[in-house]
Amino acid sequence: MAVEAEAAEDAESDEGFVHPVFRVAPQEDSGSDTLGNYRYQAEVAAQICVALLTQESVESVVCEWHEDFVVSYAGGSVELVSVKHRGKRRNPWNVADLCKDGGLAHLFDRWRACDGLSNVRLRLATNAGLTTGKGGATTLKAMCGPDPRITSGVDDMASAVAQYLLKVRWKQPYATIPEVPQVSRLADIAIPDGFTDLVKVFFAALHIDDELPSRRHITDVNLQSLLIPAIATLQREHVDVEATYRALIERIEQSNRDESDRGQLAVYIADPTRVLHSVQIQQRIARRRLTKATVLDTFVSSRSIVPTFARGQLPIVAPGGGNLRKKMARGRIPADEAAHAERLRSAWYVAWSQNRSGLAGDTTELANVSYEVLDTVFACREQAEEETSDGSAYGRRMNQLMTRLLTPDLPGAGLPFPVNGRHLRGLAYQLCDDCDFYFSDVFDPSEEEAS
């Protein structure tokens, strides 16, 4: 019935009319409903990812196995977020439902797995309302956080939540919630010593956000209220907003699809000392981590396509290239990618040679765009090194990141003639040939044999 309610909600118009064909969901529609929930979670994660662009306090988002994500903040604090969508035809959350289906039991278990560290915050994020009245979910919300608005009756609420969590444990194997004998009445559930006090500490770390947009509206809200203002703050021009948003969602979902890894990474993110000696865990976290650079990587240009070679131009092989070849070989970049880099260096050589004005301003324009390209290259190298285990070659990953990040939208990369990303990568390869950067540790190319 839950699937039918979701289907009806999605088909409902603003006037409230639901066509009869949408009142009955297909017999096997649970898969699409689940995918819809995954997409909704990705769109909630996108809100934090957009915040990465403009808020220095937010450092990264790490996606976990097909459900929640972890937000890392400057100063070392982390927030474990559980997202729950609920159709508007369903009743508001009550306390029992929050514990059973609303994610509280899951958050409690993740919090306990992190040993209840003081740097761990928790957020339950949902689009649904909360029941009101004494003992309602609205009261529970007001009792949560480091500075609760309601402080009376907390003991009774904590006892009730403790019993709900213990009941959930009968059917769901949460390792950090104790097992107690099953009884017919909730009030008869025996609460283990100290468990209620533990739940009260859980309240202090928890924030309940019940004001998310619904599945039907979250895309528009994220575009209009978050992404477009962020692009304006960054003073980025020629950004295809909708294509960029789609690319961001796809990137989040990609981080959330590593089916070889079902483990919870929050415990390692909350306490970095646990991960220091595990290269495997470091790599798993790196695959799922989204940073400001990752989000900027998803930006899509709205500019018209600029050809690499203008009509009638013949490709010319640029002079030099020996240093570039040696550096790409040292960085373990495959031969076909290295050959393509040579062609792009020549494409830049042609574009610059035929479009420069020949005046003194050329030097300044070339210097400006070169600085921006090098800044981006160094950022690519830093990210590649972070994603690669110690001692391994990172050149190929660095080259892949350069392909994504060296675009005509590069800040300060304005030139008096139109260029595309291949031109900027060609300039980067020329700068590499000039020994402005390396795809590996620094070495003397003159002492390296040509490959």
C-alpha positions as CSV (number, residue, x, y, z in Angstrom):
1,M,0.0,0.0,0.0
2,A,2.9,2.3,0.6
3,V,4.0,2.0,-3.0
4,E,0.4,2.8,-4.2
5,A,0.4,5.9,-2.0
6,E,3.7,7.1,-3.4
7,A,2.5,6.5,-7.0
8,A,-0.7,8.5,-6.4
9,E,1.3,11.3,-4.8
10,D,3.7,11.6,-7.8
11,A,0.7,11.6,-10.2
12,E,-1.2,14.2,-8.4
13,S,-1.5,17.7,-10.0
14,D,-1.3,20.9,-8.1
15,E,-5.2,21.0,-8.2
16,G,-5.4,17.7,-6.4
17,F,-6.7,15.6,-9.3
18,V,-5.3,12.1,-9.6
19,H,-6.1,10.2,-12.8
20,P,-7.6,6.8,-12.1
21,V,-4.8,5.0,-14.0
22,F,-2.3,6.3,-11.3
23,R,-4.4,5.2,-8.4
24,V,-3.2,1.6,-8.7
25,A,0.5,0.9,-8.8
26,P,2.0,-1.8,-11.0
27,Q,2.3,-5.2,-9.3
28,E,6.1,-5.1,-9.4
29,D,6.8,-1.5,-8.6
30,S,8.8,-1.8,-5.4
31,G,12.1,-1.5,-7.4
32,S,11.2,1.8,-9.0
33,D,10.0,3.1,-5.6
34,T,13.3,2.1,-4.0
35,L,15.2,3.8,-6.8
36,G,13.1,6.9,-6.2
37,N,14.1,6.8,-2.6
38,Y,17.8,6.5,-3.5
39,R,17.4,9.4,-5.9
40,Y,15.8,11.5,-3.1
41,Q,18.6,10.7,-0.8
42,A,21.1,11.8,-3.5
43,E,19.2,15.1,-3.9
44,V,19.4,15.7,-0.1
45,A,23.1,15.0,-0.2
46,A,23.3,17.4,-3.1
47,Q,22.2,20.2,-0.7
48,I,25.3,19.7,1.4
49,C,27.5,19.3,-1.8
50,V,26.3,22.7,-3.0
51,A,27.2,24.1,0.4
52,L,30.7,22.9,-0.1
53,L,31.1,25.5,-2.8
54,T,30.5,28.5,-0.6
55,Q,30.8,27.5,3.1
56,E,34.3,27.0,4.4
57,S,33.0,25.2,7.5
58,V,31.9,22.2,5.3
59,E,34.8,20.0,4.1
60,S,33.4,16.9,2.5
61,V,30.5,14.5,2.1
62,V,31.1,10.7,2.3
63,C,28.3,8.5,0.8
64,E,27.6,5.2,2.6
65,W,26.0,2.1,1.3
66,H,22.8,3.1,-0.5
67,E,21.2,5.0,2.4
68,D,23.0,7.6,4.4
69,F,25.9,10.0,4.2
70,V,28.5,11.6,6.5
71,V,29.3,15.3,6.5
72,S,32.8,16.4,7.7
73,Y,33.2,19.9,9.1
74,A,36.2,22.0,9.7
75,G,37.5,21.4,13.2
76,G,37.0,17.7,13.1
77,S,33.3,17.3,13.8
78,V,31.2,15.0,11.7
79,E,27.4,14.6,11.1
80,L,25.8,11.3,10.4
81,V,22.7,12.0,8.3
82,S,19.7,9.6,7.8
83,V,17.2,10.6,5.0
84,K,13.6,9.4,5.1
85,H,11.0,10.4,2.4
86,R,7.3,10.0,3.2
87,G,4.4,10.6,0.9
88,K,2.1,13.4,1.9
89,R,-0.9,11.0,2.1
90,R,0.8,9.2,5.0
91,N,0.3,10.5,8.5
92,P,2.9,12.6,10.2
93,W,5.7,10.7,12.0
94,N,4.9,9.7,15.6
95,V,7.7,8.6,18.0
96,A,7.1,4.9,17.4
97,D,7.3,5.3,13.6
98,L,10.4,7.4,13.9
99,C,12.1,4.6,15.8
100,K,10.9,1.8,13.6
101,D,10.8,3.3,10.0
102,G,12.1,6.8,10.4
103,G,15.7,6.1,11.0
104,L,16.2,6.7,14.7
105,A,17.2,3.1,15.4
106,H,19.6,3.2,12.6
107,L,21.1,6.5,13.7
108,F,21.4,5.2,17.3
109,D,23.2,2.1,16.1
110,R,25.6,4.2,13.9
111,W,26.2,6.6,16.8
112,R,27.0,3.8,19.2
113,A,29.3,2.2,16.7
114,C,31.2,5.5,16.8
115,D,31.5,5.0,20.6
116,G,29.3,8.1,21.1
117,L,32.3,10.4,20.4
118,S,31.8,14.0,21.3
119,N,32.6,15.1,17.8
120,V,29.7,13.1,16.3
121,R,26.4,14.8,15.5
122,L,23.3,13.2,14.1
123,R,20.6,14.4,11.8
124,L,17.3,12.8,10.8
125,A,16.2,14.5,7.6
126,T,12.7,14.0,6.3
127,N,10.0,15.8,4.3
128,A,7.2,14.6,6.6
129,G,5.6,16.5,9.5
130,L,5.7,15.4,13.1
131,T,2.8,14.6,15.4
132,T,2.0,17.3,18.0
133,G,0.7,17.1,21.5
134,K,2.2,15.7,24.7
135,G,4.5,12.9,24.0
136,G,4.4,13.6,20.2
137,A,7.3,13.6,17.8
138,T,7.3,17.4,17.8
139,T,8.0,17.2,21.6
140,L,10.9,14.8,20.9
141,K,12.4,17.2,18.4
142,A,12.3,20.0,20.9
143,M,14.1,17.8,23.5
144,C,17.0,17.1,21.1
145,G,20.3,18.9,20.5
146,P,22.8,20.5,22.8
147,D,20.4,23.3,23.7
148,P,16.9,21.7,23.9
149,R,13.9,23.9,23.9
150,I,12.0,21.5,26.2
151,T,13.7,20.1,29.3
152,S,10.8,18.8,31.3
153,G,9.5,15.2,30.7
154,V,12.8,14.1,29.1
155,D,13.0,11.1,31.4
156,D,9.6,9.8,30.3
157,M,10.4,10.4,26.6
158,A,13.8,8.7,26.9
159,S,12.1,5.7,28.5
160,A,9.5,5.5,25.7
161,V,12.2,5.8,23.0
162,A,14.3,3.1,24.8
163,Q,11.4,0.7,24.7
164,Y,10.7,1.4,21.0
165,L,14.3,0.8,20.2
166,L,14.3,-2.5,22.1
167,K,11.2,-3.5,20.3
168,V,12.8,-2.7,16.9
169,R,15.8,-4.9,17.9
170,W,13.5,-8.0,18.0
171,K,13.3,-7.9,14.2
172,Q,16.3,-5.9,13.1
173,P,19.9,-7.0,14.0
174,Y,21.3,-3.7,15.4
175,A,24.4,-4.8,17.2
176,T,24.5,-1.9,19.6
177,I,20.9,-2.2,20.8
178,P,20.6,-4.9,23.5
179,E,18.4,-7.9,23.1
180,V,15.6,-8.3,25.7
181,P,12.9,-10.9,26.0
182,Q,9.9,-10.4,23.7
183,V,6.6,-9.5,25.4
184,S,3.1,-8.7,24.2
185,R,2.9,-5.1,25.6
186,L,5.3,-2.3,24.9
187,A,5.0,-1.1,28.5
188,D,6.2,-4.5,29.8
189,I,9.6,-4.3,27.9
190,A,12.3,-4.5,30.5
191,I,14.8,-1.7,29.9
192,P,18.4,-2.7,30.8
193,D,20.2,-0.7,33.4
194,G,21.8,2.5,32.0
195,F,20.0,2.2,28.6
196,T,17.6,5.1,29.2
197,D,20.5,7.3,30.3
198,L,22.3,6.3,27.0
199,V,19.2,7.4,25.0
200,K,19.3,10.8,26.7
201,V,22.9,11.3,25.6
202,F,21.7,10.3,22.1
203,F,19.1,13.0,22.3
204,A,21.8,15.6,22.9
205,A,23.6,14.6,19.7
206,L,20.5,14.4,17.6
207,H,18.8,17.0,15.4
208,I,15.5,16.3,13.6
209,D,14.9,18.2,10.4
210,D,11.3,17.7,9.2
211,E,11.2,20.5,6.6
212,L,12.8,19.0,3.6
213,P,11.0,19.4,0.2
214,S,9.1,16.5,-1.1
215,R,10.3,14.2,-3.9
216,R,8.3,16.2,-6.4
217,H,9.7,19.6,-5.4
218,I,13.3,19.0,-4.1
219,T,14.9,19.4,-7.6
220,D,13.4,22.8,-8.2
221,V,14.2,23.9,-4.6
222,N,17.8,22.8,-4.9
223,L,18.2,24.6,-8.3
224,Q,16.5,27.9,-7.4
225,S,17.5,28.2,-3.8
226,L,20.9,26.6,-3.6
227,L,22.8,25.9,-6.9
228,I,21.9,29.1,-8.8
229,P,22.9,31.4,-5.8
230,A,26.1,29.4,-5.3
231,I,27.1,29.8,-8.9
232,A,26.4,33.6,-8.6
233,T,28.5,33.7,-5.4
234,L,31.4,32.0,-7.2
235,Q,30.9,34.4,-10.1
236,R,31.0,31.6,-12.6
237,E,29.6,32.4,-16.0
238,H,28.3,30.2,-18.8
239,V,27.1,27.4,-16.5
240,D,24.4,25.1,-17.7
241,V,22.6,24.9,-14.3
242,E,20.3,21.9,-15.1
243,A,23.0,19.9,-16.8
244,T,25.3,20.6,-13.9
245,Y,22.7,19.5,-11.3
246,R,22.1,16.3,-13.2
247,A,25.9,15.7,-13.3
248,L,26.1,16.3,-9.6
249,I,23.4,13.8,-8.8
250,E,25.0,11.2,-11.0
251,R,28.3,11.8,-9.3
252,I,26.7,11.3,-5.9
253,E,24.9,8.1,-7.0
254,Q,28.2,6.9,-8.4
255,S,29.8,7.3,-5.0
256,N,26.9,5.4,-3.5
257,R,27.1,2.4,-5.9
258,D,30.3,0.7,-4.8
259,E,28.6,-2.7,-4.3
260,S,31.9,-4.3,-3.1
261,D,31.7,-2.2,0.0
262,R,28.6,-2.5,2.3
263,G,30.4,-1.6,5.5
264,Q,29.8,1.6,7.5
265,L,32.6,4.1,7.1
266,A,31.3,6.6,9.6
267,V,33.3,5.0,12.5
268,Y,36.5,5.7,10.6
269,I,35.6,9.2,9.5
270,A,34.6,10.1,13.1
271,D,37.9,8.7,14.5
272,P,40.7,9.1,11.9
273,T,43.1,7.2,14.1
274,R,41.2,4.0,13.2
275,V,42.1,4.4,9.5
276,L,45.7,5.5,9.6
277,H,47.1,2.0,9.2
278,S,44.6,0.7,6.7
279,V,45.2,1.6,3.1
280,Q,42.1,-0.3,2.0
281,I,39.8,1.8,4.2
282,Q,41.5,5.0,3.1
283,Q,40.9,4.0,-0.5
284,R,37.2,3.1,0.1
285,I,36.6,6.5,1.9
286,A,38.4,8.3,-1.0
287,R,36.1,6.6,-3.6
288,R,33.0,7.8,-1.7
289,R,34.2,11.3,-0.7
290,L,32.9,14.4,-2.4
291,T,34.8,17.7,-1.9
292,K,34.5,21.2,-3.4
293,A,36.8,20.1,-6.2
294,T,34.5,17.2,-6.9
295,V,31.5,19.4,-7.1
296,L,33.2,21.9,-9.4
297,D,34.2,19.0,-11.5
298,T,30.5,18.4,-12.4
299,F,30.0,21.9,-13.7
300,V,28.8,21.9,-17.4
301,S,29.5,24.8,-19.7
302,S,26.6,26.4,-21.6
303,R,29.0,27.9,-24.2
304,S,28.7,26.8,-27.8
305,I,31.2,24.2,-28.8
306,V,34.5,25.6,-29.9
307,P,36.3,23.3,-32.5
308,T,39.8,22.3,-31.7
309,F,41.0,23.3,-35.1
310,A,39.2,26.0,-37.1
311,R,37.9,25.1,-40.6
312,G,40.8,25.0,-43.1
313,Q,43.5,24.7,-40.5
314,L,46.0,21.9,-40.7
315,P,47.3,20.3,-37.5
316,I,51.0,21.2,-36.9
317,V,53.3,19.3,-34.7
318,A,54.5,21.6,-31.9
319,P,58.3,21.8,-31.3
320,G,59.7,20.0,-28.3
321,G,57.7,17.4,-26.3
322,G,60.6,15.3,-25.0
323,N,60.2,16.4,-21.4
324,L,56.5,15.8,-21.5
325,R,57.0,12.2,-22.9
326,K,59.5,11.4,-20.1
327,K,57.3,12.8,-17.4
328,M,54.2,11.0,-18.5
329,A,56.2,7.7,-18.7
330,R,57.5,8.3,-15.2
331,G,53.9,8.9,-14.1
332,R,52.8,5.5,-15.6
333,I,50.4,7.2,-18.0
334,P,49.5,4.8,-20.9
335,A,51.2,5.3,-24.2
336,D,47.9,6.1,-26.0
337,E,47.0,8.8,-23.5
338,A,50.5,10.2,-23.8
339,A,50.2,10.3,-27.6
340,H,46.9,12.2,-27.2
341,A,48.6,14.6,-24.9
342,E,51.1,15.4,-27.6
343,R,48.3,16.1,-30.1
344,L,46.6,18.4,-27.7
345,R,49.9,20.3,-27.0
346,S,50.1,20.8,-30.8
347,A,46.5,22.0,-30.9
348,W,47.3,24.6,-28.3
349,Y,50.4,25.6,-30.2
350,V,48.3,26.2,-33.4
351,A,45.5,28.1,-31.5
352,W,48.0,30.4,-29.8
353,S,50.2,30.9,-32.8
354,Q,47.3,31.9,-35.1
355,N,45.2,33.9,-32.6
356,R,47.7,35.9,-30.6
357,S,47.7,39.6,-31.4
358,G,51.5,40.0,-31.5
359,L,51.2,42.9,-29.0
360,A,52.7,43.3,-25.6
361,G,49.4,42.2,-24.0
362,D,49.9,38.7,-25.2
363,T,52.4,38.0,-22.5
364,T,50.1,39.1,-19.7
365,E,47.2,37.1,-21.1
366,L,49.3,34.0,-21.5
367,A,50.7,34.4,-18.0
368,N,47.2,34.8,-16.4
369,V,45.8,31.7,-18.1
370,S,48.9,29.7,-17.3
371,Y,48.6,30.5,-13.6
372,E,45.0,29.3,-13.6
373,V,45.9,26.1,-15.5
374,L,48.8,25.4,-13.1
375,D,46.6,26.0,-10.0
376,T,44.1,23.5,-11.4
377,V,46.8,21.0,-12.3
378,F,48.3,21.2,-8.7
379,A,44.8,20.6,-7.3
380,C,44.4,17.6,-9.6
381,R,47.8,16.2,-8.4
382,E,46.8,16.7,-4.7
383,Q,43.5,14.9,-5.2
384,A,45.2,12.1,-7.2
385,E,47.8,11.6,-4.5
386,E,45.0,11.4,-1.8
387,E,43.1,8.8,-3.8
388,T,46.2,6.6,-4.5
389,S,47.9,4.4,-2.0
390,D,51.3,5.3,-0.7
391,G,54.1,4.7,-3.2
392,S,51.8,4.0,-6.2
393,A,52.0,6.0,-9.4
394,Y,49.3,8.7,-9.5
395,G,50.0,10.2,-12.9
396,R,47.1,8.5,-14.8
397,R,44.6,9.6,-12.1
398,M,46.0,13.1,-12.2
399,N,45.7,13.2,-16.0
400,Q,42.0,12.0,-15.7
401,L,41.3,14.8,-13.3
402,M,42.9,17.3,-15.6
403,T,40.5,16.2,-18.3
404,R,37.6,16.9,-16.1
405,L,38.7,20.2,-14.5
406,L,40.5,22.0,-17.3
407,T,37.4,23.6,-19.0
408,P,36.7,27.0,-20.6
409,D,34.9,27.9,-17.3
410,L,38.2,27.9,-15.5
411,P,38.2,31.2,-13.4
412,G,40.6,33.7,-14.9
413,A,41.1,31.6,-18.0
414,G,39.7,34.3,-20.3
415,L,41.6,34.7,-23.6
416,P,40.9,37.1,-26.5
417,F,39.9,34.1,-28.6
418,P,37.5,31.2,-27.9
419,V,39.0,27.9,-26.6
420,N,37.8,24.6,-25.5
421,G,39.0,22.2,-22.8
422,R,41.3,20.4,-25.2
423,H,43.2,23.7,-25.8
424,L,43.6,24.3,-22.1
425,R,44.9,20.7,-21.6
426,G,47.2,21.3,-24.5
427,L,48.6,24.4,-22.6
428,A,48.9,22.3,-19.5
429,Y,51.0,19.7,-21.4
430,Q,53.1,22.5,-22.8
431,L,53.7,23.8,-19.3
432,C,54.7,20.3,-18.3
433,D,57.1,20.2,-21.2
434,D,58.5,23.5,-19.9
435,C,59.1,21.7,-16.5
436,D,56.4,23.7,-14.6
437,F,55.0,20.5,-13.1
438,Y,55.4,16.8,-13.1
439,F,53.2,13.7,-13.1
440,S,55.4,12.1,-10.4
441,D,58.1,13.1,-8.0
442,V,60.4,15.8,-9.4
443,F,63.4,14.4,-11.4
444,D,65.8,15.7,-14.0
445,P,64.4,14.9,-17.5
446,S,67.8,15.4,-19.1
447,E,69.1,12.4,-17.3
448,E,66.1,10.2,-18.2
449,E,66.2,8.1,-21.4
450,A,63.5,8.9,-23.9
451,S,60.7,6.3,-24.0
